[in-house]
């Protein structure tokens, strides 16, 4: 039986800015300069605030007691308190500009990243002081890397033309470790393990890609992995199916596997004990008849609703399983203004249980791969529109697929359901309630709440 969503209300919002608090009690809605805090059970307004300018970004603190709003263009940040609505704090980055802003895990500090990664400013909300982290590596830094328990912060810096990793303690923001990775040509990314004990540091250079796993328990590297060394020492294989370079990495939620993403649409899974590859996926542009468990779902015009399939609107489409093979996956058009960048993985999301991995590559904007890493079978979703977001339920293996369309598709291990939405609203993003009981579906300037009636029904 398909999941039924009941539409409750449609809100006006700024671009996708509609988020549940981490404790699930409130829903924050940003529209123009107004910030509304609603009770998630009744949808009544609990608090309302007026920001200094149009709200371009907002973020809840982890304890759900505070919320920050920002206008990135004008470098303005304001913090509001739910329990003390008269209190507010305003931060202004100044001449250095503002690239991004985020909360510290301790709920007492706010981090702002200046334009061109000039510096990180650490704002203390208790004593109104500010401290800085300098010498950030401008080409690779894209966010703050806190360990999962929030006690350490890792950043990539460049000093004297050499990349290093600095690890700070979040209780006093003092450097506890400075890692000089001589075995890497450069440092292009870092990632903490889910158990806080390992820090992955990698170089993406095509000439010498390498991954080092550093143990904070043993205070030394525990392993190194290089795709180029594996290719040189391996048996001859089919062209394009060995990992080439390191684009990015991601841990499975349990921390028992590490996914390494290559620049040639190949992903391998490393075992965290032996650090040897256990499984590999090549995002082949041709779906072949080589695995009887592979399922392919393709979007078609619904002939019962559309008299002319060429002009079928989104609400008149359906997703059907197809059985013919081979199937050629549609390749997207490259942006004519982007002549230098390499096509990359645009979406890479593990399910909460870690069994499934949803992937979308920039080369194939309308195709979603869903990989069961336990059984090594694949589901494909071939849509008409480019996929804008995928969102896993926080409590189930249930995936919502959004494609700038008035129809939302829901994938489970038992199949795919089509969920028609309001004909006046294209859905581009979604945010789950922490309990998985409801979801807010976002358009560019509207959002709606949907209830999920039966969490035990996974079909």
N, C-alpha and C positions, 0 to 999 in steps of 0.2 A: 504494500500500500504506500502510495506517495505521501510524503510529508505535506501537511496543510499549513499554510501561513495565514494568519488573520491580520489584515491591515488595521491598525489602530488610528494612526494620525500621521499627517505629513507636515514636516517643519521646513521653514525657510532657513538656509544655512549659507555661510561662506564656503568656499571650496572644500568639501569633504570634512568640514570641522564639526563633528558630532561624535563624542566619545563617552563611553561608560567609565565611571571611576573604577579603580582597581578592586574596591570592596563590593562593587556591584550595586551600591545604594543609590547612586546618582547618575544622571546623564547630563553632560555639558553640551550646550548648543551655542555656537557662535554665529551671529548674523549681523553683518556690518560692524558697528562698534559695540553691539550688545552681547553680553555673555549671560546666558540663562542656565541655571542649575535646576534640573527637574528631578523629582522623585521617580525612580524607575518603576515603581508599582502603580502609582496613580497618574504619573506624568504631570502632576501639578508642579508649578514653579516654586522651588524652595528658596532660591536666592537669585537676585539679578544684579549685574554689575555693568558699568559703562566704561569701556576702554578709551584710551586717549586718541585712538585712530582706528582705522579698519583692522579687524583681527585677521592676521594671516597665518597664525600658528597658535596652538594651545596644547597644554600637556598637564595631566594630573600628577601630583606627587604620589609616591608609592603608598603612603598612608592614607590617601584620599582626603586629607584635610585641607590641602591647598591646591590651587590651580594657577598656572602661569599663562599669560597671553602675550603675544609678541607681534609687532609690525616689523618684519625683517628689513624692509626697504628704508624705514626711518630709524632703525636701530633702537626701538623702544620695547621694553619688557616691563610688565606689571604682574605682581603676584597678589592673589586674593585668598582670603581665609573663609572657609564655610562657616566655622563656629564663631568667628569674630568678624562680621562683615564690615565693621567700621575700619578695621586695620587693612592697610594695603602697602605694598612696597613697589617703588618704581626704580628700574635700572636703566641707565643710558650708556651705551658702549662708547659713544663719542665719535671722534674723527676716524678711528680705526674701522668703523662700520660693524655690521652684524651679519654673519653667515648662517649661524644656527644657535639654538639655545636648548638646554635640557636640564633636568633635575639630577642632583646627586642622590644616590640611594638612601642617604641618611635623612632626607627631607629638610635639611637645614642649609643646604648650599645649592646655588644655581650656577651652571657653567655656560658661558657664552664664548663662541668661537668667532674671532674677528675675521673680516674679509681677508682673502688671500692666505688664510691660516697664519696670520701674523703672530697671534698669541691666543692662549686660553685664559679667560678671566674667571676666577673662582669667587663668587659673591657669597659672603656669610650673612644670612638673614637675621641672625641673633645680635651680632655686634656691628653690623653694617660695614665690615671690613672687606677688602678685596685683595686677592693675591693672584700671581700670574705664573703660567708655564710658557716658556719661550722656546724658540728654535724648532718649531714643529716642521716636520717634513711636508712641504706643501703639495707634492704630487700624489701622496697616498693617503693622507689623513682625511677621513670622511666622517668619523664619529668618535665619541669617547668609548674606550674599551674597559668597562668595569667588570671585575670578576663577578660570578653569579651571587655571591654572598655580600657584595658591595663593600668589601674591606680593602680592595686594592684597585688602582687605576693604572692602566698601561697606555703609554703614548709612544709614537715614533717621532724621534727628533733627528736633526742633522747638525753635527758639529764638526768643523774642519773637514767638510766634504765626506764625512763618514756617517752612515745611518746607525742609530742605536735605539734601544728600547729602554725607556725609563719607567720604573714601577713605583707608584706612590702609595703610601698608606692613607686611607681616607679619614682616619681619626685626627690626623694633624697635617696632612698634605705635604709630608716630607718624603724625599726620595728614599726608598728602602733598597732598591737594586737598580743598577745600570748595566744592561746587557750589551756587550760589544760582540756582535756576531761576525767574526772574521771569515767564517765559512760561507757567508752570503755576499754576493756582489752588491746587493742593495736590499733594503727591507721595504716590501710593498704591502704587507698586511700582517695583522696579528689577531688571534682569537683565543679566548679562554675556554677551557673544557668545562662541562657542566658541573664537575665535582670540585672546581676551583684549583686543582692541583697542577694542571698543565697549561702551558701557554704556547700556542702554535705561532711560529714566526716564519714567514716565507718570502721568497724572492720570485717575482714573476718574469724576470728577464728571459727572453727566448734563448739567449746564448747559454745561460746557466741557471735554469729554474731549480729551486731547492726548498724543501720544507724542513725546519728544525723544530722539534718538540722539546721544550724546556720544562723541567720539573721544579716547581717551587718548594717541594718537599726535600728533594735531594740537592737542590740548588745547582743543577747542572743539566745539560742536554741529555736526553735519554734515547733519542733516535734522530736520524736524518733520512729524508726520502727525496730522491731525485728522479723525475720522469725520464730525463735524458739518459741516465745511467741504466735504467731498466730497459729502455729501448735498445741500447747498444748490446746488452747482455742477453736479451730475450731471443726466442726463436722467431724466424720470419713470420709475419702475420699479415692479415688483410690490410690494405692501405687505409689509413685514416682511423683505425680502431685502437691504436695505442695512445695513451695520454700524452699530449703535447703541451708542455708548459703548465703553469699553475695560474689560473685566473682568480680563483677564490677557493675557500674551504668552508665547511660547515659541519658541526658536530650533530650526530643523532641525539635526541633529547636524553637518552639513557647514558650517553657518553661512551658506549661500547664500540661505536664505529665512527670513523672520521671520513667525511666525503671530500674528495679532492676534485675540483672542477678544472678541466683543461680548456685550452683555447680552440680545440677542434671538436667541440660538442661531445666530449667523452667525460664521464664521471666514474671514478673508482671509489670503492669503500675499503678503507684500511681497518684492520683489527687493532684495537688499542693495546693489546698485549704483545703480539708479534710484530705489529706494524707492517704486515704483509697484506696485499690486496686480496679481498675475499670475493668481491663481485665487481662487475663493470657494466656500464650502460653506454652505448653509442647511440646518439640521437640521429639515427639513420633517416634521411629524407624519404626513404621508400619503406613502406610497411610490407613485410614479406610474410609468406605463409610458412614460417619456421617454428612457430610456437602456437599450439592449439589453444592455449589459455589466453592469448592476446585477444582483446576486444577493441573494436573500433566503432565509435559513435560519431555520426556525421550530421550536421545541421542541414535540413531541407525545408523548402517552402511547404506548408501544409496545404495540400491540394483541396481539402474540404473548405478551407477558409480563404484561399487566394485563387482567383480565377486565372491570373497570369503570374506564374512563378517568378518571372523576371522582376516584378514589382512588389513582391511579397514584403510586407513590413515585418518588423521584428516580432511582434506578437502573433504573427501568422506563420512562424517557423516552428519546427519540431526537431528533436534530436533522436535519430534512429540508429540502431546497431546495423552495420553493414558487414557482409561476409566475403565479398569478392576480394581477391588479392592478385597482384600487388596493388597498393594504393600509394600514389605519389603525393607527398605532403606539399602544400602550397608554400612557396618561398615569398617572403615579403619584399617590398621595394625599399632600397636603401635611400636614406635621406640625402638628397643632392648637396645639401649644405654641410654634410659630415663626411669629409674626404679622408680623414686620418684615423678615426677610431676603429678598433676591431670589434666585430659583432660579438656580443656577450650574452651570458645567461641573465634573463630579465626577471624571472621568478624561480625561486628554489626554496620550497617550503616542506618540511617534514610534518607529518601528522603528529598529534600529541603523544600517541602511543609509539611512534617511531617506526611503524611498519611500512608506511606509505610515504612516497616522496613525489610531490607535484612540481613539474618543471615546465618552463617556457623559455625558448631561446629567441633572441632578437631576429634571427634569420627566418623563424617560423612564427610570426606574431599571432596567428589564428589557431595554433595547435597547442594542446596541453598534453604532456606525457604524465601519466600517473603510474609510478613504479612500485610494485610490491617487492620490497627488498628481501623478504623472507622466502618467497616462492620464485622470484625473478620473472614474474609475468607483468605485462604492461596493459594498461587501458589508454586509448587515445581519444581525445575529444577534438574533433575538427569543426570549428565554428566559422561563421561567415564574417564576423567582426573581429578586430584585434582584441585579445584578452587583456583587460586592464588590471585585474587583481584576482587572486584566489585566497580564500580564507578557510582554514580548518577550524572545526568546532573545538573548543578547549576541553571537551569531555568525551568526544566520540570521534570515530573515523568518518567524519561527515564533512564534505568539502563544498563550499559555494564558489561558483565560477562566474565572474562578472566580465562583460564584454561590451560596455557602453551601449546597452540595449535595454528595452523594457521587459526583457525576459532574463530570469536568473536560472542557472542550471545547478542542480544539487547532485553530487556524486557520492555514492557509498559503495562498499565492496559488492553490493548486490545489483548495482546498475545506476542509471542516470535518470533523474526526474527533471521535468521542465516546470518552472514556477513562474507563471505570468504575473507581471506587476502592473502598476498603473500605466496606462497608455501615454500619459503625459510626462513620464519620468524615465530617463535613461539611467541605469544603475552602473556605476563605475567602481564602487568600493563597498566594503562592509566591515563592521566591527561587532564581534560577538560579545554578549554579556558573559561575565566570568563563569556563570553557572551553565552556560549553553542553552538556557531556556528561551532566549530571545536574541534577536540580532537587529542592529540598525543598518539599513541599506542606504547608501549615499549616492546621490547624483552630484552634479557640479554645484547646484544651488538649492537642492532639496534633499530631505532625508525622511525615511519612514521606519517605524518600528514594527517588527513581525514577531509574533509569539510562535514558539514551537510546541505543539500540544503534547507530544509523547516522545520523551527522550529515549525510551526503551525500544522504539520502533526504528530500526536501522536499515530498513529496506527502502 
